[in-house]
Amino acid sequence: MESFADGGLPPDDVVVAALRAGDEAMFATLLDTWSRGMLWLARSHVSTNDSAQEVVQDTWLAVIRGIDAFEGRSSVKTWVYRILVNTARKRGVRENRVVPWSSAFEHESPTVEPARFQDADDLLPGFWKDAPAAWPTPEGEVLATEMRGLITKALAELPHRQRVVITLRDVEGCTSEEVCEILEISPANQRVLLHRARAAVRGRLEEYFETAGRSA
């Protein structure tokens, strides 16, 4: 899936200096760049879109109030998203919807048959044994819109932890290190969650194209 990174933003020291100086243009740029992904992530923790919007608003207020105390131990984006996750978790707990990150994995069944991946003794352990069949290139805005809707639906149906990780990695373009820091999970857990999420989304797309092929 496409990864939307922050290629248009200046270095962190420039961003921090501008925010501390009350630069409204810089703040507006951050809002435009990150708010959509922040809303997605917040929605993974709370029960309604309105709650998610309030979480994002509360996060930006906390950023404004706390920017003078920012020490640069992480990137600005990681710091902002960490505030978001903490804010969303607190609201989610009140709504009794949050599943603890420490929950065991055994409650989740494999999303793809393990036999489809290379074994530990193979050249590329964990990679696909056979490359998935090529998908047709979307032609026209109607099909492109349909595909975006399918991916959005597939993401929404993922277990909570998987949805959060794949949103940060593949929608927001965060690195694995950033995701681990934002969510306070181990690299191993991040890899497992991301692998399962990607496999589930890929499976949904495979089903779609197989059905479309039979219909054609």
N, CA, C and O of each residue as an XYZ file, in Angstrom:
864
protein
N       0.838     -1.192      0.000
C       0.000      0.000      0.000
C       0.873      1.242      0.000
O       2.043      1.207      0.381
N       0.283      2.322     -0.430
C       1.022      3.575     -0.516
C       1.333      4.095      0.863
O       0.514      3.981      1.775
N       2.517      4.669      1.025
C       2.925      5.255      2.289
C       3.017      6.755      2.121
O       3.697      7.248      1.221
N       2.332      7.482      2.991
C       2.299      8.935      2.889
C       3.263      9.512      3.922
O       2.910      9.614      5.097
N       4.448      9.885      3.516
C       5.453     10.409      4.431
C       5.347     11.915      4.532
O       4.450     12.522      3.947
N       6.281     12.531      5.288
C       6.230     13.960      5.565
C       7.281     14.709      4.750
O       8.010     15.543      5.286
N       7.356     14.412      3.465
C       8.407     14.983      2.646
C       8.379     16.488      2.564
O       9.412     17.088      2.267
N       7.230     17.147      2.818
C       7.144     18.582      2.663
C       7.514     19.377      3.894
O       7.501     20.607      3.845
N       7.845     18.724      4.998
C       8.146     19.434      6.238
C       9.637     19.733      6.369
O      10.472     18.951      5.915
N       9.974     20.874      6.996
C      11.381     21.200      7.243
C      11.933     20.354      8.389
O      11.180     19.613      9.020
N      13.235     20.451      8.669
C      13.824     19.691      9.779
C      13.156     20.024     11.115
O      12.555     21.086     11.281
N      13.277     19.097     12.053
C      12.601     19.246     13.347
C      12.989     20.523     14.086
O      12.140     21.158     14.711
N      14.265     20.906     14.021
C      14.668     22.095     14.761
C      13.967     23.342     14.230
O      13.657     24.262     14.985
N      13.723     23.359     12.914
C      13.002     24.484     12.315
C      11.537     24.456     12.748
O      10.956     25.494     13.067
N      10.948     23.264     12.757
C       9.544     23.113     13.173
C       9.368     23.556     14.616
O       8.444     24.305     14.933
N      10.249     23.097     15.486
C      10.139     23.429     16.915
C      10.299     24.926     17.135
O       9.526     25.532     17.877
N      11.295     25.526     16.496
C      11.524     26.966     16.654
C      10.307     27.758     16.181
O       9.914     28.738     16.812
N       9.721     27.331     15.078
C       8.549     28.032     14.555
C       7.358     27.910     15.497
O       6.653     28.890     15.736
N       7.132     26.724     16.028
C       6.014     26.529     16.947
C       6.210     27.347     18.227
O       5.260     27.933     18.747
N       7.424     27.381     18.719
C       7.706     28.154     19.930
C       7.528     29.652     19.683
O       7.230     30.412     20.605
N       7.713     30.061     18.443
C       7.551     31.475     18.094
C       6.103     31.810     17.752
O       5.784     32.956     17.436
N       5.223     30.801     17.816
C       3.818     31.043     17.506
C       3.530     31.183     16.030
O       2.589     31.874     15.638
N       4.340     30.528     15.201
C       4.179     30.607     13.753
C       2.910     29.861     13.331
O       2.881     28.630     13.342
N       1.875     30.593     12.964
C       0.601     29.981     12.599
C       0.705     29.198     11.296
O       0.029     28.183     11.131
N       1.532     29.651     10.380
C       1.686     28.954      9.109
C       2.292     27.564      9.320
O       1.871     26.595      8.688
N       3.275     27.475     10.204
C       3.879     26.175     10.491
C       2.869     25.246     11.154
O       2.784     24.062     10.829
N       2.105     25.807     12.093
C       1.106     25.000     12.779
C       0.069     24.490     11.778
O      -0.349     23.335     11.849
N      -0.343     25.346     10.853
C      -1.320     24.948      9.834
C      -0.746     23.859      8.935
O      -1.467     22.953      8.518
N       0.551     23.944      8.635
C       1.185     22.918      7.808
C       1.179     21.569      8.510
O       0.909     20.542      7.886
N       1.475     21.567      9.805
C       1.439     20.321     10.571
C       0.027     19.756     10.621
O      -0.172     18.548     10.493
N      -0.947     20.629     10.807
C      -2.334     20.180     10.820
C      -2.695     19.502      9.501
O      -3.292     18.425      9.488
N      -2.331     20.135      8.407
C      -2.655     19.587      7.089
C      -1.951     18.260      6.841
O      -2.502     17.364      6.202
N      -0.730     18.142      7.352
C       0.087     16.960      7.077
C      -0.280     15.771      7.946
O      -0.299     14.636      7.469
N      -0.573     16.017      9.218
C      -0.725     14.911     10.167
C      -2.149     14.645     10.652
O      -2.444     13.535     11.095
N      -3.023     15.620     10.580
C      -4.323     15.474     11.247
C      -5.147     14.303     10.727
O      -5.823     13.632     11.507
N      -5.102     14.048      9.425
C      -5.887     12.939      8.877
C      -5.445     11.605      9.473
O      -6.270     10.800      9.906
N      -4.135     11.384      9.488
C      -3.618     10.151     10.079
C      -3.872     10.088     11.576
O      -4.151      9.016     12.113
N      -3.779     11.221     12.251
C      -4.053     11.255     13.683
C      -5.497     10.880     13.970
O      -5.790     10.191     14.947
N      -6.395     11.339     13.110
C      -7.808     11.001     13.281
C      -8.021      9.500     13.115
O      -8.757      8.882     13.885
N      -7.377      8.920     12.112
C      -7.442      7.476     11.906
C      -6.967      6.744     13.148
O      -7.624      5.819     13.624
N      -5.825      7.162     13.666
C      -5.248      6.480     14.827
C      -6.121      6.659     16.054
O      -6.335      5.706     16.803
N      -6.623      7.852     16.273
C      -7.492      8.097     17.435
C      -8.751      7.254     17.350
O      -9.230      6.736     18.359
N      -9.292      7.116     16.127
C     -10.530      6.354     15.937
C     -10.339      4.888     16.298
O     -11.311      4.192     16.593
N      -9.103      4.416     16.277
C      -8.828      3.035     16.639
C      -8.972      2.790     18.136
O      -9.062      1.645     18.580
N      -8.993      3.871     18.912
C      -9.067      3.737     20.362
C     -10.427      4.113     20.945
O     -10.766      3.696     22.053
N     -11.197      4.892     20.208
C     -12.449      5.412     20.772
C     -13.641      4.939     19.948
O     -13.482      4.338     18.885
N     -14.838      5.222     20.461
C     -16.040      4.593     19.909
C     -16.722      5.371     18.795
O     -17.518      4.793     18.054
N     -16.442      6.655     18.650
C     -17.135      7.451     17.641
C     -16.175      8.400     16.932
O     -15.094      8.702     17.438
N     -16.582      8.862     15.763
C     -15.776      9.838     15.036
C     -15.670     11.145     15.802
O     -14.625     11.796     15.787
N     -16.751     11.532     16.474
C     -16.718     12.771     17.262
C     -15.676     12.673     18.373
O     -14.943     13.628     18.630
N     -15.613     11.512     19.030
C     -14.612     11.318     20.084
C     -13.206     11.402     19.512
O     -12.314     11.990     20.124
N     -13.009     10.810     18.332
C     -11.695     10.845     17.698
C     -11.292     12.276     17.371
O     -10.139     12.659     17.572
N     -12.231     13.064     16.870
C     -11.940     14.457     16.557
C     -11.567     15.237     17.816
O     -10.681     16.091     17.783
N     -12.245     14.941     18.923
C     -11.918     15.618     20.183
C     -10.530     15.215     20.670
O      -9.798     16.034     21.227
N     -10.171     13.948     20.459
C      -8.830     13.490     20.843
C      -7.767     14.248     20.045
O      -6.763     14.687     20.606
N      -7.983     14.401     18.754
C      -7.024     15.129     17.913
C      -6.928     16.586     18.356
O      -5.831     17.137     18.445
N      -8.069     17.209     18.634
C      -8.062     18.602     19.097
C      -7.319     18.731     20.423
O      -6.520     19.650     20.605
N      -7.586     17.805     21.349
C      -6.902     17.834     22.647
C      -5.400     17.627     22.476
O      -4.597     18.216     23.200
N      -5.033     16.795     21.524
C      -3.610     16.548     21.264
C      -2.917     17.813     20.787
O      -1.839     18.151     21.276
N      -3.525     18.516     19.834
C      -2.904     19.745     19.332
C      -2.820     20.813     20.413
O      -1.855     21.576     20.461
N      -3.823     20.871     21.279
C      -3.750     21.814     22.408
C      -2.582     21.458     23.321
O      -1.871     22.338     23.807
N      -2.390     20.152     23.551
C      -1.285     19.713     24.402
C       0.063     20.010     23.749
O       1.033     20.334     24.434
N       0.118     19.899     22.428
C       1.353     20.215     21.705
C       1.695     21.693     21.864
O       2.841     22.041     22.147
N       0.712     22.550     21.684
C       0.935     23.987     21.824
C       1.413     24.335     23.227
O       2.346     25.115     23.414
N       0.744     23.731     24.209
C       1.101     24.027     25.602
C       2.451     23.441     26.002
O       3.136     23.980     26.871
N       2.830     22.333     25.362
C       4.032     21.633     25.807
C       5.250     21.805     24.932
O       6.296     21.227     25.230
N       5.158     22.585     23.853
C       6.263     22.674     22.920
C       7.525     23.262     23.553
O       8.637     22.907     23.161
N       7.361     24.148     24.519
C       8.541     24.733     25.177
C       9.312     23.690     25.976
O      10.509     23.849     26.217
N       8.630     22.624     26.387
C       9.271     21.577     27.181
C       9.810     20.438     26.317
O      10.415     19.499     26.834
N       9.591     20.518     25.002
C      10.066     19.460     24.110
C      11.594     19.423     24.143
O      12.252     20.440     23.926
N      12.155     18.232     24.420
C      13.597     18.104     24.611
C      14.315     17.494     23.421
O      15.542     17.395     23.428
N      13.582     17.086     22.408
C      14.227     16.545     21.218
C      14.770     15.140     21.386
O      15.636     14.723     20.616
N      14.287     14.402     22.366
C      14.744     13.019     22.550
C      14.175     12.098     21.480
O      14.689     11.000     21.265
N      13.139     12.531     20.825
C      12.552     11.803     19.704
C      12.225     12.827     18.625
O      12.420     14.025     18.830
N      11.736     12.374     17.492
C      11.318     13.315     16.461
C      10.058     14.038     16.917
O       9.355     13.566     17.810
N       9.775     15.179     16.305
C       8.565     15.918     16.649
C       7.332     15.060     16.357
O       6.384     15.035     17.141
N       7.357     14.371     15.238
C       6.209     13.541     14.881
C       5.975     12.450     15.916
O       4.837     12.223     16.326
N       7.030     11.775     16.343
C       6.888     10.732     17.356
C       6.328     11.319     18.645
O       5.466     10.717     19.286
N       6.818     12.489     19.018
C       6.340     13.150     20.244
C       4.856     13.480     20.133
O       4.096     13.222     21.066
N       4.437     14.043     19.012
C       3.034     14.403     18.817
C       2.153     13.155     18.844
O       1.107     13.138     19.493
N       2.578     12.123     18.141
C       1.778     10.896     18.088
C       1.745     10.183     19.431
O       0.767      9.511     19.757
N       2.803     10.327     20.204
C       2.804      9.730     21.553
C       1.753     10.424     22.417
O       1.030      9.766     23.165
N       1.667     11.744     22.317
C       0.634     12.488     23.035
C      -0.746     12.031     22.584
O      -1.649     11.837     23.398
N      -0.895     11.865     21.277
C      -2.176     11.421     20.730
C      -2.584     10.065     21.297
O      -3.717      9.890     21.747
N      -1.664      9.115     21.274
C      -1.982      7.770     21.750
C      -2.360      7.796     23.226
O      -3.325      7.146     23.627
N      -1.619      8.534     24.032
C      -1.944      8.625     25.464
C      -3.324      9.240     25.672
O      -4.105      8.770     26.499
N      -3.613     10.295     24.915
C      -4.912     10.959     25.040
C      -6.033     10.026     24.600
O      -7.069      9.939     25.259
N      -5.827      9.331     23.488
C      -6.844      8.419     22.968
C      -7.063      7.236     23.897
O      -8.197      6.802     24.101
N      -5.996      6.722     24.452
C      -6.128      5.582     25.371
C      -6.952      5.958     26.597
O      -7.814      5.194     27.031
N      -6.686      7.127     27.147
C      -7.432      7.549     28.332
C      -8.919      7.670     28.024
O      -9.766      7.227     28.800
N      -9.221      8.273     26.885
C     -10.638      8.383     26.506
C     -11.215      7.003     26.205
O     -12.354      6.709     26.566
N     -10.430      6.165     25.546
C     -10.904      4.822     25.226
C     -11.187      3.987     26.452
O     -12.146      3.216     26.479
N     -10.350      4.139     27.473
C     -10.581      3.412     28.718
C     -11.917      3.813     29.316
O     -12.668      2.971     29.809
N     -12.205      5.103     29.269
C     -13.486      5.568     29.808
C     -14.655      4.988     29.019
O     -15.743      4.793     29.559
N     -14.424      4.718     27.755
C     -15.484      4.164     26.924
C     -15.481      2.632     26.934
O     -16.297      1.992     26.271
N     -14.535      2.052     27.709
C     -14.449      0.592     27.840
C     -14.252     -0.104     26.495
O     -14.828     -1.161     26.235
N     -13.422      0.513     25.642
C     -13.216     -0.084     24.326
C     -11.772     -0.484     24.063
O     -11.499     -1.155     23.067
N     -10.857     -0.099     24.908
C      -9.452     -0.361     24.629
C      -9.076     -1.777     25.046
O      -9.403     -2.208     26.152
N      -8.390     -2.503     24.163
C      -7.801     -3.798     24.476
C      -6.345     -3.557     24.837
O      -5.620     -2.974     24.031
N      -5.870     -3.988     26.039
C      -4.490     -3.706     26.446
C      -3.480     -4.234     25.435
O      -3.658     -5.308     24.861
N      -2.409     -3.455     25.226
C      -1.362     -3.879     24.295
C      -0.644     -5.111     24.804
O      -0.017     -5.836     24.032
N      -0.735     -5.348     26.110
C      -0.054     -6.503     26.681
C      -0.842     -7.784     26.523
O      -0.393     -8.844     26.961
N      -2.028     -7.706     25.894
C      -2.842     -8.900     25.716
C      -2.081     -9.938     24.904
O      -1.302     -9.594     24.016
N      -2.310    -11.197     25.213
C      -1.617    -12.281     24.523
C      -2.093    -12.377     23.083
O      -3.213    -11.984     22.756
N      -1.228    -12.905     22.229
C      -1.543    -13.013     20.815
C      -2.364    -14.245     20.485
O      -2.920    -14.340     19.391
N      -2.452    -15.198     21.418
C      -3.062    -16.450     21.049
C      -4.549    -16.320     20.730
O      -5.139    -17.251     20.183
N      -5.166    -15.187     21.061
C      -6.579    -15.009     20.777
C      -6.814    -14.646     19.315
O      -7.955    -14.626     18.854
N      -5.750    -14.362     18.594
C      -5.881    -13.980     17.194
C      -5.464    -15.151     16.315
O      -4.370    -15.690     16.485
N      -6.301    -15.546     15.397
C      -5.979    -16.649     14.506
C      -5.154    -16.135     13.335
O      -5.255    -14.959     12.988
N      -4.339    -16.989     12.716
C      -3.536    -16.570     11.564
C      -4.427    -16.036     10.450
O      -5.494    -16.590     10.184
N      -3.990    -14.956      9.797
C      -4.776    -14.370      8.728
C      -4.478    -15.014      7.385
O      -5.282    -14.926      6.457
N      -3.318    -15.665      7.278
C      -2.915    -16.344      6.051
C      -2.315    -17.684      6.434
O      -1.651    -17.792      7.465
N      -2.537    -18.706      5.619
C      -1.987    -20.018      5.910
C      -0.469    -19.945      6.037
O       0.191    -19.438      5.130
N       0.114    -20.447      7.154
C       1.573    -20.396      7.338
C       2.338    -21.061      6.204
O       3.480    -20.690      5.932
N       1.721    -22.052      5.525
C       2.404    -22.765      4.444
C       2.730    -21.867      3.266
O       3.547    -22.232      2.420
N       2.095    -20.678      3.192
C       2.344    -19.778      2.076
C       3.645    -18.991      2.244
O       4.066    -18.283      1.329
N       4.286    -19.116      3.418
C       5.507    -18.365      3.683
C       6.706    -19.301      3.773
O       6.552    -20.484      4.075
N       7.901    -18.771      3.511
C       9.122    -19.560      3.572
C       9.440    -19.940      5.013
O       9.177    -19.178      5.943
N      10.012    -21.137      5.182
C      10.342    -21.636      6.505
C      11.637    -21.009      7.012
O      12.334    -20.292      6.294
N      11.932    -21.309      8.286
C      13.133    -20.742      8.910
C      14.411    -21.175      8.198
O      15.409    -20.455      8.230
N      14.389    -22.354      7.550
C      15.582    -22.851      6.872
C      15.698    -22.352      5.440
O      16.703    -22.613      4.778
N      14.700    -21.647      4.954
C      14.732    -21.152      3.585
C      15.597    -19.898      3.473
O      16.060    -19.347      4.471
N      15.800    -19.467      2.230
C      16.677    -18.316      1.983
C      16.126    -17.033      2.604
O      16.886    -16.236      3.156
N      14.796    -16.827      2.515
C      14.158    -15.622      3.049
C      13.038    -16.023      4.004
O      11.870    -15.995      3.617
N      13.363    -16.393      5.230
C      12.344    -16.847      6.182
C      11.256    -15.797      6.382
O      11.539    -14.612      6.561
N      10.000    -16.257      6.346
C       8.887    -15.356      6.581
C       8.362    -14.668      5.345
O       7.283    -14.077      5.387
N       9.095    -14.725      4.233
C       8.632    -14.103      3.001
C       7.699    -15.070      2.263
O       7.687    -16.270      2.538
N       6.915    -14.524      1.316
C       6.015    -15.361      0.530
C       6.811    -16.399     -0.249
O       7.858    -16.077     -0.811
N       6.325    -17.660     -0.291
C       6.962    -18.691     -1.119
C       6.775    -18.371     -2.596
O       7.715    -18.457     -3.387
N       5.574    -18.008     -2.951
C       5.262    -17.634     -4.329
C       4.684    -16.234     -4.330
O       3.794    -15.921     -3.539
N       5.181    -15.408     -5.203
C       4.675    -14.031     -5.279
C       3.186    -14.055     -5.583
O       2.754    -14.781     -6.478
N       2.389    -13.272     -4.852
C       0.957    -13.210     -5.145
C       0.717    -12.776     -6.581
O       1.511    -12.037     -7.162
N      -0.373    -13.239     -7.135
C      -0.696    -12.889     -8.512
C      -0.802    -11.388     -8.679
O      -1.297    -10.689     -7.795
N      -0.335    -10.894     -9.821
C      -0.397     -9.458    -10.090
C      -1.837     -8.991    -10.130
O      -2.707     -9.659    -10.689
N      -2.078     -7.835     -9.529
C      -3.413     -7.266     -9.523
C      -3.561     -6.320    -10.699
O      -2.596     -5.654    -11.072
N      -4.727     -6.243    -11.285
C      -4.926     -5.314    -12.398
C      -4.774     -3.877    -11.945
O      -5.142     -3.523    -10.826
N      -4.233     -3.062    -12.817
C      -4.085     -1.651    -12.499
C      -5.442     -0.965    -12.576
O      -6.128     -1.083    -13.591
N      -5.849     -0.243    -11.518
C      -7.155      0.426    -11.564
C      -7.251      1.376    -12.745
O      -6.345      2.175    -12.983
N      -8.345      1.288    -13.482
C      -8.562      2.168    -14.624
C      -9.797      3.000    -14.371
O     -10.904      2.476    -14.244
N      -9.598      4.295    -14.300
C     -10.725      5.191    -14.094
C     -10.931      5.510    -12.631
O     -10.560      4.735    -11.749
N     -11.521      6.650    -12.390
C     -11.732      7.133    -11.026
C     -12.701      6.257    -10.246
O     -12.577      6.134     -9.027
N     -13.665      5.647    -10.930
C     -14.649      4.815    -10.233
C     -13.978      3.618     -9.583
O     -14.203      3.343     -8.404
N     -13.152      2.902    -10.343
C     -12.466      1.739     -9.808
C     -11.457      2.136     -8.740
O     -11.308      1.448     -7.730
N     -10.762      3.251     -8.967
C      -9.797      3.718     -7.968
C     -10.503      4.021     -6.653
O     -10.002      3.673     -5.585
N     -11.656      4.664     -6.725
C     -12.432      4.967     -5.523
C     -12.901      3.688     -4.847
O     -12.884      3.586     -3.620
N     -13.317      2.716     -5.647
C     -13.757      1.435     -5.105
C     -12.621      0.742     -4.359
O     -12.833      0.161     -3.294
N     -11.413      0.807     -4.923
C     -10.262      0.193     -4.274
C      -9.931      0.873     -2.961
O      -9.632      0.204     -1.972
N      -9.983      2.194     -2.942
C      -9.708      2.909     -1.695
C     -10.734      2.530     -0.634
O     -10.398      2.356      0.537
N     -11.985      2.406     -1.058
C     -13.021      2.008     -0.117
C     -12.797      0.612      0.417
O     -13.025      0.357      1.599
N     -12.349     -0.303     -0.441
C     -12.086     -1.677     -0.019
C     -10.951     -1.730      0.993
O     -11.036     -2.440      1.996
N      -9.887     -0.973      0.726
C      -8.755     -0.955      1.661
C      -9.176     -0.340      2.989
O      -8.814     -0.843      4.052
N      -9.938      0.743      2.931
C     -10.415      1.375      4.160
C     -11.252      0.402      4.986
O     -11.104      0.324      6.205
N     -12.132     -0.339      4.310
C     -12.966     -1.316      5.007
C     -12.115     -2.428      5.603
O     -12.348     -2.858      6.733
N     -11.124     -2.896      4.841
C     -10.251     -3.962      5.334
C      -9.487     -3.509      6.574
O      -9.335     -4.278      7.523
N      -9.005     -2.264      6.573
C      -8.302     -1.734      7.733
C      -9.236     -1.641      8.944
O      -8.847     -1.965     10.066
N     -10.467     -1.197      8.702
C     -11.426     -1.020      9.791
C     -11.789     -2.343     10.445
O     -12.154     -2.369     11.620
N     -11.698     -3.441      9.707
C     -12.092     -4.742     10.233
C     -10.948     -5.457     10.952
O     -11.159     -6.520     11.536
N      -9.752     -4.892     10.917
C      -8.618     -5.518     11.596
C      -8.768     -5.444     13.108
O      -9.421     -4.534     13.618
N      -8.168     -6.395     13.840
C      -8.092     -6.251     15.299
C      -7.415     -4.940     15.661
O      -6.597     -4.419     14.901
N      -7.757     -4.421     16.808
C      -7.320     -3.080     17.215
C      -5.826     -2.864     17.060
O      -5.410     -1.899     16.420
N      -5.014     -3.735     17.627
C      -3.566     -3.524     17.624
C      -2.993     -3.570     16.212
O      -2.108     -2.786     15.868
N      -3.498     -4.489     15.400
C      -3.028     -4.574     14.024
C      -3.377     -3.309     13.248
O      -2.563     -2.797     12.480
N      -4.581     -2.813     13.454
C      -5.033     -1.620     12.732
C      -4.176     -0.414     13.082
O      -3.840      0.384     12.207
N      -3.823     -0.278     14.343
C      -3.008      0.858     14.762
C      -1.613      0.783     14.140
O      -1.096      1.783     13.640
N      -1.013     -0.394     14.173
C       0.345     -0.537     13.653
C       0.389     -0.310     12.148
O       1.258      0.414     11.662
N      -0.530     -0.914     11.404
C      -0.498     -0.740      9.950
C      -0.845      0.691      9.554
O      -0.359      1.186      8.537
N      -1.680      1.359     10.346
C      -1.988      2.759     10.074
C      -0.734      3.622     10.221
O      -0.465      4.485      9.385
N       0.025      3.384     11.281
C       1.237      4.161     11.488
C       2.303      3.843     10.440
O       2.962      4.751      9.934
N       2.477      2.562     10.112
C       3.535      2.183      9.177
C       3.183      2.503      7.732
O       3.970      3.138      7.030
N       2.000      2.067      7.278
C       1.704      2.110      5.849
C       0.852      3.291      5.419
O       0.800      3.614      4.232
N       0.188      3.937      6.356
C      -0.581      5.137      6.015
C       0.207      6.387      6.385
O       0.304      7.330      5.599
N       0.770      6.384      7.593
C       1.506      7.554      8.052
C       2.994      7.530      7.722
O       3.676      8.544      7.868
N       3.499      6.392      7.283
C       4.893      6.318      6.878
C       5.889      6.326      8.015
O       7.051      6.673      7.807
N       5.468      5.954      9.215
C       6.388      5.888     10.354
C       7.344      4.707     10.188
O       6.993      3.696      9.581
N       8.539      4.843     10.727
C       9.478      3.726     10.741
C       9.086      2.751     11.839
O       8.289      3.079     12.719
N       9.651      1.548     11.783
C       9.352      0.563     12.824
C       9.802      1.071     14.190
O       9.139      0.821     15.197
N      10.928      1.784     14.227
C      11.420      2.321     15.497
C      10.448      3.356     16.065
O      10.196      3.385     17.270
N       9.907      4.199     15.193
C       8.947      5.199     15.644
C       7.685      4.550     16.187
O       7.149      4.976     17.209
N       7.207      3.505     15.491
C       5.997      2.819     15.944
C       6.218      2.198     17.317
O       5.358      2.298     18.193
N       7.357      1.563     17.504
C       7.663      0.956     18.808
C       7.685      2.008     19.912
O       7.209      1.766     21.021
N       8.234      3.165     19.600
C       8.309      4.227     20.606
C       6.938      4.829     20.886
O       6.596      5.085     22.041
N       6.154      5.056     19.839
C       4.831      5.645     20.010
C       3.917      4.734     20.804
O       3.194      5.190     21.690
N       3.946      3.441     20.490
C       3.015      2.492     21.094
C       3.596      1.738     22.279
O       2.890      0.993     22.958
N       4.899      1.937     22.528
C       5.572      1.262     23.636
C       5.448     -0.248     23.513
O       5.024     -0.927     24.448
N       5.821     -0.764     22.350
C       5.825     -2.199     22.115
C       7.213     -2.605     21.638
O       8.009     -1.766     21.214
N       7.488     -3.891     21.711
C       8.800     -4.384     21.300
C       8.878     -4.497     19.782
O       7.848     -4.591     19.114
N      10.097     -4.488     19.231
C      10.237     -4.675     17.784
C       9.595     -5.973     17.294
O       9.008     -6.014     16.213
N       9.712     -7.034     18.098
C       9.114     -8.316     17.701
C       7.597     -8.204     17.607
O       6.999     -8.688     16.646
N       6.977     -7.579     18.583
C       5.528     -7.401     18.548
C       5.103     -6.549     17.359
O       4.097     -6.831     16.708
N       5.876     -5.510     17.086
C       5.563     -4.641     15.946
C       5.605     -5.427     14.656
O       4.729     -5.269     13.806
N       6.608     -6.271     14.495
C       6.723     -7.064     13.266
C       5.557     -8.039     13.120
O       5.000     -8.193     12.034
N       5.195     -8.694     14.218
C       4.089     -9.661     14.165
C       2.783     -8.965     13.811
O       2.041     -9.427     12.945
N       2.506     -7.855     14.481
C       1.258     -7.132     14.233
C       1.193     -6.601     12.806
O       0.154     -6.691     12.152
N       2.304     -6.047     12.323
C       2.325     -5.501     10.971
C       2.176     -6.615      9.932
O       1.456     -6.460      8.946
N       2.854     -7.728     10.158
C       2.764     -8.850      9.225
C       1.325     -9.355      9.130
O       0.809     -9.570      8.034
N       0.689     -9.541     10.271
C      -0.687    -10.043     10.263
C      -1.642     -9.051      9.616
O      -2.549     -9.439      8.879
N      -1.435     -7.784      9.891
C      -2.311     -6.765      9.310
C      -2.154     -6.721      7.790
O      -3.145     -6.710      7.060
N      -0.918     -6.695      7.320
C      -0.688     -6.656      5.882
C      -1.229     -7.902      5.200
O      -1.806     -7.824      4.115
N      -1.040     -9.059      5.844
C      -1.539    -10.301      5.262
C      -3.053    -10.290      5.167
O      -3.620    -10.764      4.182
N      -3.715     -9.749      6.189
C      -5.176     -9.699      6.180
C      -5.686     -8.783      5.074
O      -6.629     -9.129      4.363
N      -5.065     -7.617      4.929
C      -5.485     -6.685      3.883
C      -5.213     -7.282      2.507
O      -6.043     -7.180      1.603
N      -4.056     -7.900      2.354
C      -3.734     -8.535      1.073
C      -4.756     -9.632      0.767
O      -5.189     -9.779     -0.376
N      -5.137    -10.393      1.782
C      -6.115    -11.447      1.576
C      -7.448    -10.910      1.092
O      -8.083    -11.501      0.219
N      -7.876     -9.778      1.666
C      -9.123     -9.168      1.225
C      -9.034     -8.715     -0.232
O      -9.986     -8.873     -0.997
N      -7.897     -8.159     -0.604
C      -7.723     -7.704     -1.986
C      -7.667     -8.889     -2.954
O      -8.205     -8.824     -4.059
N      -7.011     -9.969     -2.528
C      -6.966    -11.156     -3.374
C      -8.377    -11.693     -3.624
O      -8.727    -12.053     -4.747
N      -9.177    -11.739     -2.562
C     -10.560    -12.206     -2.702
C     -11.332    -11.321     -3.676
O     -12.109    -11.809     -4.497
N     -11.109    -10.027     -3.573
C     -11.818     -9.085     -4.439
C     -11.478     -9.325     -5.906
O     -12.370     -9.400     -6.751
N     -10.169     -9.447     -6.209
C      -9.764     -9.605     -7.593
C     -10.123    -10.980     -8.138
O     -10.412    -11.122     -9.326
N     -10.107    -12.004     -7.270
C     -10.532    -13.325     -7.728
C     -12.021    -13.296     -8.089
O     -12.433    -13.863     -9.101
N     -12.825    -12.625     -7.246
C     -14.250    -12.515     -7.526
C     -14.498    -11.701     -8.801
O     -15.339    -12.047     -9.630
N     -13.739    -10.614     -8.927
C     -13.887     -9.770    -10.108
C     -13.488    -10.524    -11.369
O     -14.104    -10.360    -12.422
N     -12.439    -11.363    -11.254
C     -11.994    -12.133    -12.405
C     -13.026    -13.162    -12.851
O     -13.250    -13.368    -14.044
N     -13.654    -13.809    -11.851
C     -14.686    -14.786    -12.202
C     -15.895    -14.114    -12.829
O     -16.512    -14.655    -13.747
N     -16.233    -12.926    -12.326
C     -17.383    -12.197    -12.875
C     -17.116    -11.762    -14.311
O     -18.009    -11.771    -15.158
N     -15.857    -11.379    -14.566
C     -15.500    -10.943    -15.911
C     -15.530    -12.102    -16.888
O     -15.254    -11.917    -18.073
